[in-house]
Amino acid sequence: MTGNFASGLDDTLFLLDESLSPPVAAALKLVGYNFTTVEEVFEGKGAQDPEVIAWCQDNQAVWVHADDQARRQHRRQLQIGGIRTLWLKRPGGRMTGKEQLRILSFVLPKLLERWEGRRAERHYRATAANPTATPSLRPVDI
């Protein structure tokens, strides 16, 4: 990593949703990303998506989730709140923590670079077709 980009790691707060594996956030913290989890923020399980979205808005955090329905169910709140999201698309509805970490490790630098470049897209989807495929990062409409 180079100069400005490396310092940008600490600036962006990411909130890892309960739909993903909490150890992934811990691993990403170890390499310099500012990650927290829904479990940490809400002191246990049970936070509803509208609460999570409001917290992200209040804290200018990126909501990292694998909730396939969230962008349709909470479209209006996401648009009004102006938050950024990263949706991990799970082929077949399942993904191990190891795969989550692999995909996020690959796409986070690209995502931060796009946001640093003032690109208008606030919502992205990351996925990999299989455990050895190169992860993709694409903007999504909500």
Secondary structure as UniProt FT lines:
FT   HELIX           3..8
FT   TURN            9..11
FT   STRAND          13..16
FT   TURN            18..19
FT   HELIX           22..30
FT   TURN            31..32
FT   STRAND          34..37
FT   HELIX           38..41
FT   TURN            42..43
FT   HELIX           49..59
FT   STRAND          61..65
FT   TURN            68..69
FT   HELIX           70..73
FT   HELIX           75..81
FT   STRAND          84..88
FT   HELIX           91..93
FT   HELIX           97..116
FT   TURN            117..118
FT   STRAND          123..127
FT   TURN            131..132
FT   STRAND          136..139
//
